[in-house]
């Protein structure tokens, strides 16, 4: 079958995420037949560098032979089992490894990042209720994004996703963010945060943050000192800190977890996306024994946490996650990433010469090129996206922000093509 034929069938039946479907009257959907390494390949043999890791999930390349083998191995023995009253070796192994990596004590499983956010905010509120306190509010950061289910939307601040549903969202208070990573801006933001904490802390269960990088928030970046300062405020005012490491975890930020760079431990850590190397839907909420103990009691006290998912701790997903952690254990991933991120940074300095580029920024293996403030109606980012596809690179912008978040196995020649294509696509907007 040809791309066009497959696309027509697709559009007859499918409603795609984060998409105005009418766009596909002029913007073709790319049907992917197979993928290997950093390349996606369509039904006509065209290949595309996956410069965004298929929405930030893929760490070690598509169709990774080691992860493939471990999923196949698990498939031969157990594909799924209820996780209430039952358990299995893959989940036990994975939970032990994650607790040792993060310094947290307990793991609660879910299916995706938004679900993990829902669990954490429910668990935090429920903890305080079990302690005899009603704290119906949450703090989150300006410009933040934590997913698109109702609770996750409520603690986000990107109007594009949130504004339509404002009448049905839970209560949330936003805290200002620094304008940049500088110490001066960090101090200003923390002073403003203190004022908000002082006013509202008695009614707030938790603060949720994406440490270091607000990914869907147009890749805005802040310093480890800001994260550390927020942890200190949470300690002072007795509020939980939820670290949403769904996108920034597993080496994306330059360390295994972004919280490490701030030298802090959250009360909840949320992980998904790279958790399974980009293979399977799986997420976890890690928390402390202190929080766990507030739910541990005789059944008749009715304090149990009853949230559940049918595919909780799916063995295939856990097998993929354990295989992913094996690769981190056996290969010098973080150090290799540091070399690649430096290479990317050195080579994107050329973007500063473009009159329509406002700023370049980077944290670990996340790099952003922010164009000038084009009116959103002009959809300049979409034009760069189209240019990328025509030249064999998948670049899916966030408004006027073009970013790179490639699989870690990307090589220098592929980095060169990725950067060159983005540069030429942005430059062409001036022509």
N, C-alpha and C positions, 0 to 999 in steps of 0.2 A: 504493500500500500504506500501511497505517496503522502507527504505531509498535508497537502491540501485536503485530501479525502478524509484523513483522520481528524483534522481540525473541524471539518463540517459535522462529522458525527459527534465529536466532543461538544460542540456548541449547541447541538440539538438537545443534549441531556444534562450537561454539567454547568454548575454555578460555581465559579472559582473564587477563592478567598481574596480579600483586600483588592477588589477589582471592580471597576465600572464596566460591566459586561458589554455595553455599547461600544467601548473602545475597540473591541475585537472586530468591528466592522471595517476598521482600517489597520489594526495592529494584529498581525497573525500570532496565534498560539503556536508554540514550538513543541511538537510531539517528540518526546525522547524515547528512543528505542533501547538504548543501553548507555552505560556509563562506566568509565574505568579511570582510576586515578583522579586527576583534577578535571577530566574532560567529560562532557555530556555529548552524546551523539544522536542526531535525529534520524528519521527513516530514509533520508536521502544522502546520508553519509557526512553531513555538515557537523563539525565539532565546535564546542564552545567551552572555553575555560570557565569553570565555575568559581568566579572571583568572590562570590558571597556565600560559598559553602552551602548552597541550597537553603537559604534562610538561616545561616549561621550554625548549622547542625553538624556538618561533616568535618571531621578532624583529620583523618588519615587516608582520605581518598575514597572514591566510590569503588564498590566491589573489592574491598580490601581482603586479600586472601586469608589473612589470619582471622579476622572477625568473621568472615564467611564460614570458615572451618568450625569455629566455636558455636555458631548458631546451628549449623548442620548437625554437629555432634549432639547438641541439646535436643534438637528436633527428634532425634531417634529415641529419646527416653521419656521426655515430658514436655508437652507443648503449653499446657496451662493447667492450673489447679486453683480452686478457691483459696484465698489467703486468710480467711476467717476460720480459725480452728485448725488450719493446716499450714504447713510451711514446706520449703524445699531448699536444696543445698545452694543453688545459685543466689537466692535472696540472702541467705545467711552469710555467704561469702562476701557478697557485695556490701551488705550493711556493715560488716566488720571492717572492711577496707575503707569505706567512706567515713566511718567514725574515727578511725585512726588518722586519716588524712586531714580531717577538719578539726579534730579535738572535741567534737560534739558526741552525744551519748546515745541518741535514739533516732531511728529512721522510720518515717511514715511514707508509704509509697502511693503514687498516683500515676496518671497517664500522660500529662503534658504540663507545660509551664503555667498556664492560667489556672489549672486545677491545683497546682502546688501553692499558688498565691491564695486561692480560696481557702485551702486547708490552713495555711499559716494565720490568716486573719481570723478565721473561725476559732482556731486553737488558742490564739492569744486572748481573744475576747472571752472564750469559755474558761480559760485559766483564771482570769480575774473574777469571773462570776463564781467559779468554784471556791474562790477565796473570799466570797462575800462582797465583791465590789462590781458595780456596773459601770463599764467604761465603753460607751458606744462609739467613740470617735477614733480616727486614725490620723497619724501624720504621714505625709509623703512629700517628696520634693517637687518643686516647680519643674515643669517640662518632663516629668517622669512618665514612664509607660511600663505597665506590669501585666498586660494581657487584656483580653476582650470579653471574658465572662463578666457578669454584673459586678461581683465583688472586686475583681481585678481592675475593671474600668474605673470603679469608684476611687481607688487609691492611685490612679494615674492622673496625668495632667496634660495630655495631648488632645486638644480640642477636636482635631480631625476625627478621632475615634470616639470621643466621649460626649461631645455636646448634644448629639441627637437623643441620648438616653438620660439626660440630666434629671428628668422627673422621677426616674425609678432607681437612682443610685443611692448607696448608703453614704452617710456623712463622713466627710474627709476634710482635713485642713492642710494646706500646702505651706511648705517652708522654702524660703528663698535659696537659690543656689548661687555659687560664685560665678562671676562672668568668665573667669579663666582659672588656670591652675596656680596663679601667683599667690604668695603668702598674704599679701595685702587684701586681695579679694576674698581669700579663704577666711581671714579674720573678720571681715565685714559681714560675710554670710553667717558665720557662727554667732556673731553678736545679735543679728536679726533672729536667728533660730532660737537663741536663749529667751528672747522676748516672747516668742510664740509658746515655747515650753512653759514659761512661768505663768502665762495666762490660761492655758488649756490642759495642763498635764493631768489633773485629777480626773478628767473625763476621757483620757486617751489610753488605749490598750497598747499600741505599738507604733513605731516609725518604720516604714518600709523604704528601702533605698536600693538602687543599683549601684554598687560601689565602683567608683572610678569612671565609668562610662555609661551614659544614658543612651542606650543603643537605638531604640526606636524613637527616642527623643532627639533625632537628628545628630546622633553621635556627639552630643555635648560631653565634655570631659572635665573632671575635677580632680583635685589632688588627694593623696592618701591622708594628708593632715585634716582635710574636711571630713573624711570618713571617721577618723579617730576622734575628732571633736564631737561629732554626732553621737558616737558611742559613749563618750564621757557625759554628754547631756542626758542620754537615756539612763545611764547609771545614776546620775544625780537626782533625776526626777522619777525614778522607778518606772520606766517605760520599756517595753520590749523593743529590741532592734531586730528587724527582719532583713536579712541580706539576700536580695534577689540576684543570685549569681547564675541565673538560667542562661544568659547570653555571655557573660564575662568570665565564667568559670572554665575550668579545664584548659588553662594556658592562654586563653584569649587576651587576658589583660597583661601578660608578661610574667605572671607567676601562676602556680597551679590554681589558686583562688585569689580573687582581687583583695579580699580581706587581709590576706597575708602581708600585703604591702603597707597596710595601715597598722599592722601589729595588733589587730583586734579579733575577738571572737563574738559573733552575734548570738542572739538567743534562738534564732531560727535561720537556717541557710537553705535556700531553695536551689535545686539543681535540675536541669533537663537538657535539651538540645544536645550538646556534646557528650552528655552522659553515656549514650550508647554509640558514640562515634558517628551519629547521623543515620543509624539503621532503623531503630524501633522507637515508637512512642513510649516514653517512660520518664517519670519525674520523681523526685524525692523531696521531703521536708525533713531536714535534720534539726534536732532540738536537744535540750539539756535534760538531765535526770531531774532537776528541780522542777521544770515544767511538767514533765511526765508524771511526777509524784502527785501533782494536784488532781490527776484523773484516776489515780490508783487507789481503789477503795472497795468496800463491799458493794455488790450490785445494787442493793436496796437504797444506797445513797444517791443513785442516779446521776453520777458525775462522769460516766464514761463518754469518750469521744466517739460518736457513732457515724462519722463520715466514712463513706466507702465508695469504691469503684469496682466494677465487675472484673476488670483486668489488673487489679492491684498486684504488683510484684510479678508480672508475667515472666515466666522462666526464660523465654526467648529473649525478651528485653534485658533481663538481668544477665544472661549469658553474653549478650553484645556489650553490656556495660563492663562486665568483668574482663572481656577480651580487650576493650579499650584501655582499661587500667593496666592490663598486662603490658601493652605497648608503652605506656608511660613508665612502667617499672623497668622495662628492658632496653629502652632507647633513650637517649639524652634529649628528650623532646624540648624541654623548656630552654635549654642552652642553645639548641639549634634554632629555635624560634627567635631568640634574641639576635642572632646573626642575621636572620632573614628580615626581621623587623627593621634592623639598622640599614640593611641594604635597600629596603623599600623607602625608608625615610630619606636616605641620601639621594635617592633617585627621583623623589617627588619634589625636590626643591625647584625643579624646572617649572612647576605650576605657578610659582610666585611671579613668573614673568607674564602670565596671562592677565589682562585687564579685567576679566570677568571672574577672577578667583579672589575671594575675600580672605580666606584663611586655609591653611593646612594644619592638621593636628594628628597625633598618634598616641595610642596607649597599647603597648605590646603588639599583638598581631591585628590590631584594629586601626585602620588609617582612614581619615576623612579629608575630603577636599570640598570645602564649602564655597559655592559660587556666590556672586553678588545677589542682592535681594531682588531677583526677578519677580514680577507679579506671578502669583501662583497659577493664575489662569493661563499663562503662557506655557506652562508645563515644560520648562527647559530641561529638567531632569529626564523627562520621558524621551526627549530628543537624543540625549546622550545614551540612554538605554537602547534606543533603536540603532544608533550608530554602533554601539558595542556588539549587538547581535549580528549586524551585517559584517562585522569584522572578527567574529568568532570569540567574543568575550561576553559573559553574562554579568552585566552591571545593573543592579536594580536600585535606583537612587531613592533617597528619602527627601522628597521635595527638591530643594536646590543643593542637596548634599550628595556627592558621589563618594562611595566608600569602598574599601577593600577589606574583606574578611575571608581570605582563601583557606582551603585545606592546608594543613601544616606541611604536607609533602611537596608543595609547590617548589619548583626549581627556579634558578635565576633567569633563565631564558624565558620562562613562562611569566615571571614577575615583570620582566622587560616588556613583554607583549601586553600584559594587563595595564601597565602604566602608560605605555605608548598609545594604546587604544583610548583610554580615558582622556589623556592629554589632547589627542586629536579631536575627540568628540566634543570636549569643552571648547577647544579653540575654534572649531567649526561654527559655534554659535555666534562668533564675532564676524564671520564671513558674510 
